[in-house]
Amino acid sequence: AQSVAQPEDQVNVAEGNPLTVKCTYSVSGNPYLFWYVQYPNRGLQFLLKYITGDNLVKGSYGFEAEFNKSQTSFHLKKPSALVSDSALYFCAVRDITGNKLVFGAGTILRVKS
Amino acid sequence: DSGVTQTPKHLITATGQRVTLRCSPRSGDLSVYWYQQSLDQGLQFLIQYYNGEERAKGNILERFSAQQFPDLHSELNLSSLELGDSALYFCASSVEGGAASYEQYFGPGTRLTVT
């Protein structure tokens, strides 16, 4: 079965510093990977996806993610964090046996000024 | 704004009751998904409909049911509610249900509190 793991419950970073939110995956076949962000009392917002092609995927709000097949990872990155980036981030993989998204547990990102 | 709408935003009800959650997908999207978000279970897929037909089922209880109507809006029915059903219920939609590469767009959710 497809699964993703987010090893960090929380990531703290200072404003202006680079940030990384980690995600590793386990899939059979080609992975279809996604990152979503959830702000308090809001729904999930799509950030970016990896389907095929370049290992560095660019998404919304200056975020990017690096797909690494050998390490089965799909880490979310941003060169310079903003306080407004503070939110809950989810990594997800599309289940090839159906169409559901399988989510990780989520990582809280706190950016301090 | 994702373009997916859900009503109501909040719902407070008692154990044993029945509620209906409603979702309207983005214009042009044929596929609707329902997810449950709770502190202990995280985000769990419940069920998917594509153009009016059930396409996939996840961890959906027998007390729960859903349907998608000809105008493509969907309803999730929760009956014989228990305290443990308290959660945030999300609806998502995507362009086409069969292509694994299409992202899903989520609504703002319905927060259900069972007392």
gemmi code that builds the backbone of each chain (N, CA, C; Angstrom):
import gemmi

chains = {
    "A": [
        ("ALA", (0.848, -1.191, 0.000), (0.000, 0.000, 0.000), (0.887, 1.245, 0.000)),
        ("GLN", (0.355, 2.287, -0.623), (1.093, 3.540, -0.659), (1.064, 4.196, 0.719)),
        ("SER", (2.152, 4.829, 1.085), (2.177, 5.561, 2.349), (3.220, 6.664, 2.283)),
        ("VAL", (3.038, 7.649, 3.132), (4.021, 8.704, 3.292), (4.264, 8.907, 4.771)),
        ("ALA", (5.463, 9.358, 5.084), (5.823, 9.629, 6.465), (6.407, 11.034, 6.563)),
        ("GLN", (5.964, 11.747, 7.561), (6.519, 13.057, 7.869), (7.164, 12.920, 9.243)),
        ("PRO", (8.473, 12.833, 9.284), (9.151, 12.448, 10.531), (9.151, 13.526, 11.603)),
        ("GLU", (8.842, 14.758, 11.245), (8.873, 15.857, 12.212), (7.461, 16.350, 12.500)),
        ("ASP", (7.104, 16.360, 13.791), (5.796, 16.922, 14.150), (5.794, 18.427, 13.958)),
        ("GLN", (6.949, 19.043, 14.223), (7.029, 20.499, 14.162), (8.414, 20.917, 13.677)),
        ("VAL", (8.422, 21.967, 12.885), (9.662, 22.568, 12.414), (9.629, 24.051, 12.781)),
        ("ASN", (10.696, 24.515, 13.419), (10.803, 25.915, 13.784), (11.921, 26.552, 12.984)),
        ("VAL", (11.640, 27.724, 12.439), (12.654, 28.414, 11.648), (12.478, 29.916, 11.824)),
        ("ALA", (13.562, 30.634, 11.734), (13.505, 32.091, 11.835), (13.146, 32.693, 10.483)),
        ("GLU", (12.424, 33.788, 10.537), (12.034, 34.473, 9.311), (13.277, 34.849, 8.507)),
        ("GLY", (13.202, 34.597, 7.202), (14.332, 34.906, 6.340), (15.272, 33.737, 6.116)),
        ("ASN", (15.195, 32.741, 6.989), (16.035, 31.552, 6.836), (15.385, 30.548, 5.909)),
        ("PRO", (16.177, 29.665, 5.312), (15.571, 28.617, 4.482), (14.846, 27.601, 5.346)),
        ("LEU", (13.807, 27.002, 4.791), (13.065, 25.988, 5.521), (12.974, 24.700, 4.714)),
        ("THR", (12.909, 23.602, 5.448), (12.694, 22.288, 4.843), (11.701, 21.521, 5.691)),
        ("VAL", (10.702, 20.965, 5.051), (9.754, 20.075, 5.709), (9.890, 18.716, 5.025)),
        ("LYS", (10.175, 17.705, 5.829), (10.567, 16.421, 5.258), (9.390, 15.480, 5.015)),
        ("CYS", (9.549, 14.679, 3.968), (8.547, 13.672, 3.621), (9.253, 12.508, 2.948)),
        ("THR", (8.950, 11.309, 3.391), (9.426, 10.121, 2.695), (8.217, 9.294, 2.285)),
        ("TYR", (8.385, 8.519, 1.247), (7.241, 7.792, 0.705), (7.580, 6.320, 0.508)),
        ("SER", (6.522, 5.542, 0.429), (6.635, 4.129, 0.111), (5.523, 3.806, -0.865)),
        ("VAL", (5.912, 3.445, -2.089), (4.914, 3.161, -3.123), (5.358, 1.973, -3.948)),
        ("SER", (4.402, 1.353, -4.591), (4.724, 0.363, -5.609), (4.434, 1.035, -6.942)),
        ("GLY", (5.419, 1.073, -7.788), (5.254, 1.763, -9.049), (5.711, 3.201, -8.951)),
        ("ASN", (5.310, 3.999, -9.920), (5.713, 5.406, -9.953), (4.921, 6.217, -8.933)),
        ("PRO", (5.620, 7.066, -8.189), (4.908, 7.863, -7.176), (4.315, 9.133, -7.769)),
        ("TYR", (3.111, 9.449, -7.333), (2.502, 10.736, -7.621), (2.379, 11.444, -6.271)),
        ("LEU", (3.187, 12.464, -6.069), (3.361, 13.076, -4.757), (2.852, 14.509, -4.738)),
        ("PHE", (2.312, 14.905, -3.603), (1.685, 16.218, -3.466), (2.053, 16.825, -2.126)),
        ("TRP", (2.055, 18.157, -2.105), (2.136, 18.903, -0.854), (0.932, 19.830, -0.755)),
        ("TYR", (0.353, 19.833, 0.457), (-0.762, 20.727, 0.765), (-0.439, 21.488, 2.028)),
        ("VAL", (-1.047, 22.665, 2.173), (-0.899, 23.460, 3.383), (-2.286, 23.741, 3.956)),
        ("GLN", (-2.367, 23.723, 5.271), (-3.634, 24.005, 5.953), (-3.417, 25.115, 6.973)),
        ("TYR", (-4.099, 26.232, 6.778), (-4.075, 27.312, 7.750), (-5.204, 27.091, 8.745)),
        ("PRO", (-5.103, 27.657, 9.938), (-6.137, 27.446, 10.956), (-7.541, 27.732, 10.439)),
        ("ASN", (-8.430, 26.800, 10.708), (-9.840, 26.937, 10.336), (-10.040, 27.097, 8.830)),
        ("ARG", (-9.128, 26.549, 8.076), (-9.264, 26.601, 6.609), (-9.108, 25.207, 6.029)),
        ("GLY", (-9.497, 25.084, 4.777), (-9.292, 23.817, 4.083), (-7.857, 23.665, 3.640)),
        ("LEU", (-7.561, 22.536, 3.003), (-6.222, 22.292, 2.506), (-6.028, 23.020, 1.172)),
        ("GLN", (-4.867, 23.636, 1.042), (-4.548, 24.318, -0.214), (-3.434, 23.560, -0.921)),
        ("PHE", (-3.612, 23.302, -2.190), (-2.623, 22.614, -3.003), (-1.414, 23.516, -3.216)),
        ("LEU", (-0.218, 22.967, -2.978), (1.019, 23.722, -3.181), (1.753, 23.296, -4.453)),
        ("LEU", (1.970, 21.993, -4.573), (2.716, 21.495, -5.728), (2.576, 19.986, -5.825)),
        ("LYS", (3.042, 19.468, -6.958), (2.978, 18.024, -7.179), (4.177, 17.565, -7.992)),
        ("TYR", (4.506, 16.297, -7.804), (5.490, 15.635, -8.651), (4.810, 14.461, -9.336)),
        ("ILE", (4.903, 14.469, -10.655), (4.342, 13.359, -11.415), (5.472, 12.653, -12.154)),
        ("THR", (6.232, 13.426, -12.900), (7.369, 12.912, -13.649), (8.194, 14.106, -14.093)),
        ("GLY", (9.394, 13.850, -14.593), (10.184, 14.958, -15.109), (11.216, 15.455, -14.114)),
        ("ASP", (11.406, 16.763, -14.083), (12.433, 17.366, -13.243), (12.230, 17.014, -11.781)),
        ("ASN", (13.336, 16.737, -11.110), (13.252, 16.372, -9.700), (12.934, 17.566, -8.816)),
        ("LEU", (13.187, 18.775, -9.298), (12.853, 19.969, -8.525), (11.557, 20.545, -9.075)),
        ("VAL", (10.555, 20.559, -8.221), (9.226, 21.021, -8.613), (8.958, 22.358, -7.951)),
        ("LYS", (8.507, 23.313, -8.727), (8.172, 24.628, -8.161), (6.664, 24.745, -7.995)),
        ("GLY", (6.266, 25.401, -6.903), (4.846, 25.510, -6.621), (4.441, 26.912, -6.224)),
        ("SER", (3.354, 26.976, -5.475), (2.776, 28.263, -5.069), (3.560, 28.873, -3.917)),
        ("TYR", (3.440, 30.207, -3.793), (3.975, 30.982, -2.672), (5.479, 30.808, -2.486)),
        ("GLY", (6.209, 30.513, -3.564), (7.658, 30.398, -3.475), (8.168, 29.058, -2.985)),
        ("PHE", (7.261, 28.118, -2.765), (7.674, 26.787, -2.319), (8.147, 25.932, -3.487)),
        ("GLU", (9.031, 25.013, -3.163), (9.492, 24.034, -4.118), (9.718, 22.721, -3.387)),
        ("ALA", (9.815, 21.640, -4.132), (10.052, 20.347, -3.510), (11.028, 19.572, -4.369)),
        ("GLU", (11.851, 18.806, -3.664), (12.859, 18.013, -4.348), (12.526, 16.540, -4.255)),
        ("PHE", (12.327, 15.932, -5.402), (12.044, 14.502, -5.467), (13.370, 13.751, -5.553)),
        ("ASN", (13.543, 12.775, -4.665), (14.760, 11.974, -4.660), (14.363, 10.504, -4.651)),
        ("LYS", (14.531, 9.859, -5.800), (14.059, 8.489, -5.930), (14.876, 7.522, -5.095)),
        ("SER", (16.169, 7.720, -5.036), (17.028, 6.789, -4.305), (16.774, 6.856, -2.798)),
        ("GLN", (16.411, 8.022, -2.315), (16.120, 8.178, -0.893), (14.618, 8.133, -0.610)),
        ("THR", (13.830, 7.911, -1.627), (12.347, 7.905, -1.534), (11.864, 9.083, -0.700)),
        ("SER", (12.343, 10.265, -1.073), (11.959, 11.457, -0.325), (11.375, 12.517, -1.253)),
        ("PHE", (10.621, 13.399, -0.655), (9.980, 14.499, -1.392), (9.869, 15.663, -0.417)),
        ("HIS", (10.990, 16.280, -0.123), (11.047, 17.341, 0.887), (10.579, 18.677, 0.320)),
        ("LEU", (9.826, 19.389, 1.116), (9.330, 20.724, 0.755), (10.338, 21.766, 1.218)),
        ("LYS", (10.602, 22.739, 0.365), (11.625, 23.736, 0.693), (11.167, 25.129, 0.288)),
        ("LYS", (11.779, 26.097, 0.970), (11.589, 27.494, 0.600), (12.863, 28.232, 0.970)),
        ("PRO", (13.406, 29.032, 0.075), (14.696, 29.677, 0.346), (14.654, 30.680, 1.500)),
        ("SER", (13.526, 31.357, 1.676), (13.446, 32.390, 2.702), (12.048, 32.350, 3.327)),
        ("ALA", (11.982, 31.933, 4.568), (10.685, 31.735, 5.223), (10.055, 33.061, 5.633)),
        ("LEU", (8.738, 33.087, 5.587), (7.950, 34.221, 6.052), (7.118, 33.802, 7.260)),
        ("VAL", (6.818, 34.755, 8.125), (5.963, 34.453, 9.280), (4.621, 33.905, 8.797)),
        ("SER", (4.157, 34.416, 7.687), (2.870, 33.978, 7.140), (2.896, 32.554, 6.590)),
        ("ASP", (4.073, 31.937, 6.520), (4.165, 30.528, 6.101), (3.804, 29.584, 7.243)),
        ("SER", (3.685, 30.109, 8.449), (3.351, 29.276, 9.603), (1.991, 28.610, 9.379)),
        ("ALA", (1.995, 27.282, 9.391), (0.777, 26.525, 9.084), (1.090, 25.048, 9.267)),
        ("LEU", (0.099, 24.226, 8.931), (0.251, 22.769, 8.987), (0.451, 22.272, 7.554)),
        ("TYR", (1.498, 21.506, 7.325), (1.839, 21.048, 5.993), (1.678, 19.532, 5.886)),
        ("PHE", (1.038, 19.120, 4.805), (0.798, 17.706, 4.574), (1.449, 17.256, 3.273)),
        ("CYS", (2.126, 16.133, 3.356), (2.615, 15.431, 2.189), (1.599, 14.330, 1.873)),
        ("ALA", (1.394, 14.052, 0.590), (0.411, 13.031, 0.224), (0.874, 12.296, -1.023)),
        ("VAL", (0.397, 11.076, -1.147), (0.680, 10.264, -2.325), (-0.643, 9.772, -2.887)),
        ("ARG", (-0.729, 9.757, -4.184), (-1.953, 9.280, -4.823), (-1.923, 7.768, -4.862)),
        ("ASP", (-3.015, 7.162, -4.425), (-3.107, 5.718, -4.376), (-3.417, 5.185, -5.768)),
        ("ILE", (-2.567, 4.292, -6.270), (-2.763, 3.828, -7.648), (-3.881, 2.803, -7.752)),
        ("THR", (-4.301, 2.250, -6.606), (-5.397, 1.281, -6.675), (-6.745, 1.978, -6.732)),
        ("GLY", (-6.749, 3.232, -6.421), (-7.978, 4.011, -6.496), (-7.577, 5.425, -6.822)),
        ("ASN", (-8.267, 6.385, -6.319), (-7.908, 7.765, -6.598), (-7.721, 8.582, -5.344)),
        ("LYS", (-7.766, 7.920, -4.210), (-7.677, 8.672, -2.970), (-6.260, 9.183, -2.765)),
        ("LEU", (-6.159, 10.214, -1.938), (-4.877, 10.695, -1.465), (-4.609, 10.072, -0.106)),
        ("VAL", (-3.386, 9.585, 0.059), (-2.949, 9.067, 1.349), (-2.036, 10.125, 1.955)),
        ("PHE", (-2.432, 10.646, 3.096), (-1.723, 11.767, 3.706), (-0.777, 11.313, 4.792)),
        ("GLY", (0.283, 12.098, 4.962), (1.107, 11.950, 6.142), (0.405, 12.584, 7.328)),
        ("ALA", (1.056, 12.486, 8.478), (0.450, 12.984, 9.720), (0.458, 14.503, 9.812)),
        ("GLY", (1.258, 15.129, 8.973), (1.335, 16.581, 8.991), (2.510, 17.088, 9.803)),
        ("THR", (3.024, 18.241, 9.410), (4.111, 18.908, 10.123), (3.723, 20.355, 10.350)),
        ("ILE", (3.784, 20.762, 11.617), (3.508, 22.162, 11.941), (4.770, 22.976, 11.678)),
        ("LEU", (4.641, 23.998, 10.870), (5.754, 24.901, 10.600), (5.522, 26.191, 11.370)),
        ("ARG", (6.490, 26.562, 12.183), (6.421, 27.843, 12.898), (7.591, 28.706, 12.467)),
        ("VAL", (7.259, 29.849, 11.925), (8.272, 30.803, 11.495), (8.228, 31.993, 12.448)),
        ("LYS", (9.339, 32.255, 13.093), (9.386, 33.328, 14.096), (10.134, 34.533, 13.556)),
        ("SER", (9.606, 35.702, 13.908), (10.232, 36.935, 13.425), (11.386, 37.345, 14.328)),
    ],
    "B": [
        ("ASP", (-9.273, 30.916, -2.549), (-10.532, 30.186, -2.662), (-10.394, 29.078, -3.712)),
        ("SER", (-10.649, 27.838, -3.287), (-10.444, 26.694, -4.174), (-11.570, 26.542, -5.192)),
        ("GLY", (-12.712, 27.137, -4.920), (-13.863, 26.935, -5.795), (-14.763, 25.807, -5.337)),
        ("VAL", (-14.353, 25.070, -4.319), (-15.173, 24.011, -3.737), (-15.910, 24.607, -2.530)),
        ("THR", (-17.216, 24.439, -2.508), (-17.983, 24.980, -1.389), (-18.584, 23.857, -0.569)),
        ("GLN", (-18.657, 24.096, 0.742), (-19.232, 23.124, 1.657), (-20.162, 23.842, 2.623)),
        ("THR", (-21.278, 23.206, 2.901), (-22.199, 23.728, 3.909), (-22.695, 22.587, 4.776)),
        ("PRO", (-22.998, 22.844, 6.046), (-22.687, 24.086, 6.757), (-21.227, 24.139, 7.179)),
        ("LYS", (-20.798, 25.249, 7.727), (-19.423, 25.351, 8.222), (-19.271, 24.646, 9.557)),
        ("HIS", (-20.282, 24.781, 10.363), (-20.262, 24.159, 11.678), (-21.586, 23.440, 11.900)),
        ("LEU", (-21.501, 22.352, 12.648), (-22.689, 21.576, 12.950), (-22.515, 20.985, 14.346)),
        ("ILE", (-23.459, 21.268, 15.205), (-23.439, 20.696, 16.549), (-24.712, 19.882, 16.709)),
        ("THR", (-24.560, 18.626, 17.101), (-25.716, 17.761, 17.215), (-25.490, 16.754, 18.338)),
        ("ALA", (-26.502, 16.009, 18.644), (-26.429, 15.068, 19.761), (-26.179, 13.646, 19.257)),
        ("THR", (-25.704, 12.807, 20.151), (-25.492, 11.406, 19.793), (-26.803, 10.777, 19.337)),
        ("GLY", (-26.691, 9.889, 18.368), (-27.853, 9.206, 17.830), (-28.539, 9.923, 16.683)),
        ("GLN", (-28.185, 11.167, 16.472), (-28.831, 11.962, 15.429), (-28.235, 11.679, 14.048)),
        ("ARG", (-28.860, 12.287, 13.036), (-28.436, 12.136, 11.655), (-28.211, 13.516, 11.059)),
        ("VAL", (-27.138, 13.666, 10.297), (-26.847, 14.955, 9.676), (-26.466, 14.733, 8.215)),
        ("THR", (-26.594, 15.802, 7.441), (-26.200, 15.775, 6.030), (-25.250, 16.921, 5.749)),
        ("LEU", (-24.123, 16.595, 5.182), (-23.135, 17.588, 4.780), (-23.191, 17.716, 3.266)),
        ("ARG", (-23.057, 18.956, 2.794), (-23.207, 19.198, 1.367), (-21.939, 19.778, 0.769)),
        ("CYS", (-21.686, 19.397, -0.472), (-20.487, 19.856, -1.168), (-20.815, 20.167, -2.617)),
        ("SER", (-20.309, 21.310, -3.088), (-20.389, 21.625, -4.518), (-18.978, 21.675, -5.073)),
        ("PRO", (-18.667, 20.881, -6.077), (-17.306, 20.854, -6.612), (-16.995, 22.092, -7.447)),
        ("ARG", (-15.751, 22.226, -7.814), (-15.335, 23.294, -8.726), (-16.053, 23.096, -10.055)),
        ("SER", (-16.290, 24.200, -10.718), (-16.938, 24.130, -12.019), (-16.099, 23.270, -12.968)),
        ("GLY", (-16.737, 22.276, -13.564), (-16.043, 21.415, -14.514), (-15.481, 20.143, -13.922)),
        ("ASP", (-15.369, 20.077, -12.593), (-14.843, 18.867, -11.964), (-15.931, 17.811, -11.855)),
        ("LEU", (-15.604, 16.598, -12.242), (-16.577, 15.514, -12.212), (-16.439, 14.624, -10.985)),
        ("SER", (-15.298, 14.697, -10.358), (-15.003, 13.781, -9.260), (-15.066, 14.504, -7.924)),
        ("VAL", (-15.709, 13.868, -6.957), (-15.810, 14.408, -5.606), (-15.294, 13.368, -4.614)),
        ("TYR", (-14.519, 13.850, -3.666), (-13.960, 12.983, -2.640), (-14.389, 13.514, -1.277)),
        ("TRP", (-14.569, 12.632, -0.323), (-14.832, 13.020, 1.059), (-13.718, 12.484, 1.950)),
        ("TYR", (-13.240, 13.367, 2.840), (-12.207, 13.015, 3.803), (-12.662, 13.431, 5.200)),
        ("GLN", (-12.143, 12.708, 6.175), (-12.399, 13.040, 7.581), (-11.058, 13.386, 8.226)),
        ("GLN", (-11.029, 14.496, 8.951), (-9.814, 14.877, 9.675), (-10.104, 14.907, 11.162)),
        ("SER", (-9.391, 14.089, 11.912), (-9.526, 14.084, 13.366), (-8.138, 14.027, 13.981)),
        ("LEU", (-8.075, 14.378, 15.244), (-6.775, 14.440, 15.917), (-6.119, 13.069, 16.007)),
        ("ASP", (-6.934, 12.034, 16.261), (-6.328, 10.721, 16.445), (-6.110, 9.961, 15.139)),
        ("GLN", (-6.939, 10.213, 14.137), (-6.827, 9.457, 12.887), (-6.155, 10.231, 11.758)),
        ("GLY", (-5.970, 11.527, 11.941), (-5.405, 12.323, 10.859), (-6.403, 12.494, 9.730)),
        ("LEU", (-5.910, 12.626, 8.515), (-6.758, 12.798, 7.340), (-7.018, 11.441, 6.709)),
        ("GLN", (-8.281, 11.045, 6.682), (-8.638, 9.730, 6.167), (-9.627, 9.869, 5.010)),
        ("PHE", (-9.362, 9.143, 3.958), (-10.264, 9.112, 2.809), (-11.509, 8.301, 3.154)),
        ("LEU", (-12.651, 8.835, 2.801), (-13.907, 8.141, 3.067), (-14.478, 7.505, 1.804)),
        ("ILE", (-14.720, 8.331, 0.798), (-15.387, 7.818, -0.390), (-15.202, 8.782, -1.554)),
        ("GLN", (-15.286, 8.251, -2.779), (-15.174, 9.050, -3.983), (-16.330, 8.761, -4.923)),
        ("TYR", (-16.835, 9.826, -5.542), (-17.828, 9.698, -6.599), (-17.299, 10.344, -7.863)),
        ("TYR", (-17.625, 9.731, -8.970), (-17.246, 10.279, -10.262), (-18.476, 10.316, -11.152)),
        ("ASN", (-18.876, 11.497, -11.525), (-19.996, 11.711, -12.433), (-21.243, 10.926, -11.991)),
        ("GLY", (-21.487, 10.950, -10.714), (-22.703, 10.346, -10.180), (-22.569, 8.925, -9.686)),
        ("GLU", (-21.436, 8.299, -9.937), (-21.278, 6.906, -9.536), (-20.168, 6.759, -8.503)),
        ("GLU", (-20.373, 5.853, -7.575), (-19.338, 5.582, -6.586), (-18.129, 4.986, -7.281)),
        ("ARG", (-16.964, 5.532, -6.991), (-15.735, 5.073, -7.663), (-14.805, 4.334, -6.708)),
        ("ALA", (-14.695, 4.810, -5.493), (-13.794, 4.165, -4.531), (-14.299, 4.392, -3.118)),
        ("LYS", (-14.011, 3.421, -2.276), (-14.422, 3.509, -0.883), (-13.203, 3.360, 0.000)),
        ("GLY", (-13.177, 4.134, 1.063), (-12.086, 4.033, 2.015), (-12.612, 3.595, 3.358)),
        ("ASN", (-12.140, 4.244, 4.401), (-12.527, 3.867, 5.767), (-13.855, 4.480, 6.158)),
        ("ILE", (-14.875, 4.219, 5.399), (-16.177, 4.799, 5.689), (-17.031, 3.809, 6.462)),
        ("LEU", (-17.594, 4.280, 7.543), (-18.416, 3.429, 8.389), (-19.740, 3.117, 7.687)),
        ("GLU", (-20.345, 2.018, 8.092), (-21.633, 1.647, 7.502), (-22.717, 2.653, 7.856)),
        ("ARG", (-22.527, 3.371, 8.941), (-23.497, 4.402, 9.359), (-23.424, 5.632, 8.455)),
        ("PHE", (-22.383, 5.702, 7.636), (-22.187, 6.849, 6.752), (-22.522, 6.444, 5.314)),
        ("SER", (-23.067, 7.371, 4.578), (-23.328, 7.121, 3.161), (-23.182, 8.420, 2.397)),
        ("ALA", (-23.022, 8.314, 1.111), (-22.865, 9.514, 0.292), (-23.524, 9.294, -1.048)),
        ("GLN", (-23.730, 10.388, -1.746), (-24.209, 10.302, -3.119), (-23.809, 11.561, -3.867)),
        ("GLN", (-23.789, 11.435, -5.190), (-23.511, 12.575, -6.042), (-24.688, 12.728, -6.993)),
        ("PHE", (-25.187, 13.916, -7.092), (-26.400, 14.198, -7.846), (-26.081, 14.591, -9.288)),
        ("PRO", (-27.101, 14.616, -10.152), (-26.855, 14.977, -11.560), (-26.173, 16.327, -11.758)),
        ("ASP", (-26.399, 17.254, -10.842), (-25.713, 18.558, -10.990), (-24.304, 18.511, -10.397)),
        ("LEU", (-23.876, 17.351, -10.004), (-22.535, 17.010, -9.501), (-22.279, 17.409, -8.052)),
        ("HIS", (-23.239, 18.040, -7.398), (-23.003, 18.280, -5.985), (-23.129, 16.952, -5.240)),
        ("SER", (-22.532, 16.891, -4.073), (-22.512, 15.646, -3.323), (-22.980, 15.894, -1.895)),
        ("GLU", (-23.534, 14.871, -1.305), (-23.942, 14.919, 0.093), (-23.375, 13.717, 0.837)),
        ("LEU", (-22.935, 13.979, 2.046), (-22.449, 12.930, 2.939), (-23.421, 12.845, 4.096)),
        ("ASN", (-24.004, 11.691, 4.264), (-24.981, 11.471, 5.326), (-24.353, 10.662, 6.451)),
        ("LEU", (-24.461, 11.199, 7.660), (-23.898, 10.536, 8.839), (-25.055, 10.252, 9.785)),
        ("SER", (-25.244, 8.996, 10.151), (-26.379, 8.649, 11.014), (-25.914, 7.954, 12.282)),
        ("SER", (-26.836, 7.837, 13.220), (-26.543, 7.226, 14.525), (-25.225, 7.750, 15.076)),
        ("LEU", (-25.135, 9.059, 15.113), (-23.870, 9.691, 15.431), (-23.364, 9.341, 16.820)),
        ("GLU", (-22.046, 9.189, 16.893), (-21.365, 8.901, 18.144), (-20.380, 10.036, 18.428)),
        ("LEU", (-19.960, 10.100, 19.684), (-19.019, 11.158, 20.065), (-17.767, 11.123, 19.187)),
        ("GLY", (-17.333, 9.931, 18.844), (-16.121, 9.768, 18.055), (-16.235, 10.229, 16.614)),
        ("ASP", (-17.446, 10.569, 16.198), (-17.626, 11.077, 14.845), (-17.308, 12.564, 14.745)),
        ("SER", (-17.102, 13.187, 15.878), (-16.727, 14.597, 15.878), (-15.417, 14.767, 15.127)),
        ("ALA", (-15.429, 15.606, 14.118), (-14.258, 15.763, 13.253), (-14.523, 16.887, 12.265)),
        ("LEU", (-13.514, 17.151, 11.466), (-13.638, 18.069, 10.347), (-13.808, 17.217, 9.093)),
        ("TYR", (-14.850, 17.480, 8.342), (-15.125, 16.702, 7.140), (-14.874, 17.583, 5.921)),
        ("PHE", (-13.980, 17.102, 5.069), (-13.627, 17.846, 3.873), (-14.179, 17.172, 2.632)),
        ("CYS", (-14.549, 18.004, 1.714), (-14.872, 17.573, 0.369), (-13.769, 18.099, -0.545)),
        ("ALA", (-13.408, 17.315, -1.540), (-12.431, 17.750, -2.533), (-12.958, 17.378, -3.906)),
        ("SER", (-12.472, 18.082, -4.918), (-12.876, 17.727, -6.272), (-11.663, 17.758, -7.194)),
        ("SER", (-11.770, 17.033, -8.269), (-10.713, 17.042, -9.271), (-11.335, 16.924, -10.650)),
        ("VAL", (-10.502, 17.215, -11.628), (-10.998, 17.287, -12.999), (-11.505, 15.945, -13.477)),
        ("GLU", (-10.682, 14.898, -13.210), (-11.037, 13.598, -13.755), (-10.597, 12.538, -12.785)),
        ("GLY", (-11.440, 11.565, -12.532), (-11.166, 10.617, -11.472), (-10.153, 9.559, -11.791)),
        ("GLY", (-9.936, 9.245, -13.056), (-9.091, 8.110, -13.385), (-7.621, 8.432, -13.508)),
        ("ALA", (-7.270, 9.692, -13.690), (-5.870, 10.056, -13.932), (-5.199, 10.365, -12.600)),
        ("ALA", (-4.211, 9.620, -12.251), (-3.601, 9.765, -10.937), (-2.875, 11.081, -10.762)),
        ("SER", (-2.593, 11.787, -11.824), (-1.764, 12.976, -11.706), (-2.546, 14.232, -11.353)),
        ("TYR", (-3.872, 14.159, -11.391), (-4.635, 15.369, -11.142), (-4.762, 15.660, -9.655)),
        ("GLU", (-4.424, 16.910, -9.290), (-4.522, 17.285, -7.886), (-5.977, 17.464, -7.505)),
        ("GLN", (-6.226, 17.349, -6.226), (-7.554, 17.561, -5.685), (-7.602, 18.930, -5.015)),
        ("TYR", (-8.725, 19.601, -5.166), (-8.925, 20.899, -4.551), (-9.950, 20.742, -3.432)),
        ("PHE", (-9.595, 21.266, -2.267), (-10.383, 21.030, -1.066), (-11.288, 22.203, -0.725)),
        ("GLY", (-12.450, 21.869, -0.204), (-13.333, 22.870, 0.354), (-12.890, 23.277, 1.747)),
        ("PRO", (-13.584, 24.250, 2.358), (-13.195, 24.755, 3.678), (-13.528, 23.808, 4.813)),
        ("GLY", (-14.340, 22.810, 4.538), (-14.663, 21.816, 5.553), (-15.918, 22.130, 6.343)),
        ("THR", (-16.471, 21.074, 6.931), (-17.575, 21.191, 7.891), (-17.091, 20.615, 9.203)),
        ("ARG", (-17.153, 21.446, 10.249), (-16.747, 20.958, 11.573), (-17.961, 20.394, 12.276)),
        ("LEU", (-17.941, 19.104, 12.523), (-19.039, 18.415, 13.195), (-18.667, 18.160, 14.648)),
        ("THR", (-19.531, 18.593, 15.531), (-19.369, 18.329, 16.960), (-20.568, 17.533, 17.432)),
        ("VAL", (-20.309, 16.365, 17.965), (-21.369, 15.502, 18.492), (-21.291, 15.542, 20.015)),
        ("THR", (-22.393, 15.928, 20.645), (-22.383, 16.075, 22.107), (-23.239, 15.014, 22.785)),
    ],
}
model = gemmi.Model(1)
for chain_id, residues in chains.items():
    chain = gemmi.Chain(chain_id)
    for i, (resn, *xyz) in enumerate(residues, 1):
        res = gemmi.Residue()
        res.name, res.seqid = resn, gemmi.SeqId(i, " ")
        for name, pos in zip(("N", "CA", "C"), xyz):
            atom = gemmi.Atom()
            atom.name, atom.element = name, gemmi.Element(name[0])
            atom.pos, atom.b_iso = gemmi.Position(*pos), 0.0
            res.add_atom(atom)
        chain.add_residue(res)
    model.add_chain(chain)
structure = gemmi.Structure()
structure.add_model(model)
structure.setup_entities()
